């Protein structure tokens, strides 16, 4: 059995709660989360010690200890990506396959630094939104896409990744500029490609399902509502990554997403004006 270590900002959160059972099941019991580290105890949540007792996972007192006692590493903190670089510092120097949860980085510069650190130490690493693996996206014809209009729930800061990642997977990384077109309560971002193609991302609150309208240059369109088990597909891909050490998402796509997210937050202050990506 291969041992997986969790490293998190705090452990009593949804991803840390669900991933252990899903990974063990997807790997046929060949992989198991055996130890964890949490940077802080979050008020209103279970302490890291209480969470570990509940889950039957050993709480260790340092990231270094988790790295040493694990075959594979998962850096979580899904809603606090500003801590990813700190939490991933030792894992990315370990040479052990490391997954960093969404959203990978709060800005392009820190994303580049993490990739460079992993490369310098020969550490296989990737990050992704689970939505990338939704069957509806994977089965979609990608050739000839002219424009996408995407919808979903949540706040821009931590949920726009779930729309932007599938867009980049479908349309590519040649993004030239972004423009904020939303309101404070209903964020919306326009993504402009070098060749004139466009994609729109809109977040309409917790009751909005993930949906996408895809228009092709031949005047055909396809409306998608995401109903497949995308988390199950993601976990299967994560297990495959741990087994092979081969990242399933390209560095170029993850860096493009980081650049879009950073620019999106900036252009929120100057709506209806294009902001060029670096």
Buried (B, 14 or more C-beta within 10 A) or exposed (E): EBBBBBBBBBBBBEBBBEBBEBBBEBBEEEBBBBBBBBBBBBEEBBBBEBBBEEBEBBBBEEBEBBBBEBBBBBBBBBBBBEBBBBBBBBBBBBBBBBBBBBBBBBBBBBBBBBBEBBEEBEBBBBBBBBBBBBBBBBEBEEEEBBBBBBBBBBEBBBBBBBBBBBBBBBBBBEBBBBBBBBEEEEBBBBBBBEEEBBBBBBBBEEEBEBBBBBBBEEEEEEEBEBEBEBBBBBBBBBBEBBBEBEBBBEBEBBBBBBBBBBBBBEBBEEEEEBBEBE
